[in-house]
């Protein structure tokens, strides 16, 4: 592979890694926020053997919903990665374009 192809492959891998981090942060962060606000309903942080009957039932429901959310997020992440794999890309890094002017203040 030449340098340009290597750089394009590096660019694609970088994008895929960044998207994966963002997907995971969004999914896990959302679940954590939900647990923080509503976890008291199913005794979040309390050992299972200390839960009452209602909390045990709600914890079971939450575990099912949480699994479905994680599965859906992971499925969409894989779909996004597959879509990106079909593209050729080149990371522009941090590009700055400067305009040059001559002594008469005319753009060159």
N, C-alpha and C positions, 0 to 999 in steps of 0.2 A: 504494500500500500504506500502511496506517496504521502507527503506531509499534509496535503489538503484533505485527503481521505481520512487520515488519522485524526485530524482536527475536527472534521465533520462527525466522525464516530464519537470522539470525546464530547462534542457539543450535545449530541443526542443522549448520551449516557448521563451527562450532567443534568439535562432537562428532565429525563426520566427519574433520576434520583430526587430532584427538587420537587417534582410533582408527587412522588410517592410520600415524601416527608409531609407535604401540605395536606394530602388526602388523610394520612394517618393522624396528623395533628387535629384536623377538623373532626374526624370520626371520634377519636378518643377524647378530645376536648369536649365535644358535645355530650358524650356519654357521661363524662365526669361532672359536667355542669348539671345534668339531669339528676345524677346521683346525689350531688351536693344539695340540691333544692328539694328533691322528693324522696331521697333515700330513707328518711325517717319512717316512711310508710312500710317499708319492708325490712326495717332494722339494719340499714346499711352500717357496716362496721361492728355489728353485734354478732357473736358466735351463733350458729344455727340452733344449737341446743338451748339457747336463752330466748328464742323468739316465741311469741304467742301464735296461735293458730292462724289468725288473719295475716300476720307478718310473714309466716311461712308460705301461705298461699300467694301473697303479693310478691314475695321474693322469687317464687317459681315463675310467675308471669313475667317479672322483670328480666329474669335470666333468659327466657325465651325471646322477648323483645330485643334485648341486648344482642343476642346471637344473630337474630335476623338483621339488625342494623349493621353489625360487623360483616356479616356475609354479603349484604348488599353493597356496602362500601368497598370491600375487597374485590367484588365482582366488577364494580365500576372502575376501580383502579386498574385492574387487569385489562379491561376494555379500552381504557384510555392509553395504557402502555402499548397495546396492540395497534391502536390507531396511529400513535406517534411513530411506531416502528416502520410505518409505510411511507414516512417522509424523509427527505434529505434536509438536514438543517446545518446551520452554521451560526454559532454564538458570536454576536457582534461585540461582546465584552462591553467595555465602557468607551463608546465612541464619541469623540468631540470633533466637530467640524468647525474650522476657523475660516472666516471670510478674509481674504486678502484685499487690501486697497492700495492703489498707487498713490503717488504724491498729490494728485488732484482729487483725492478722496473718492475715486471711482472704483467700483468693485472689479476685481480681475477674474 
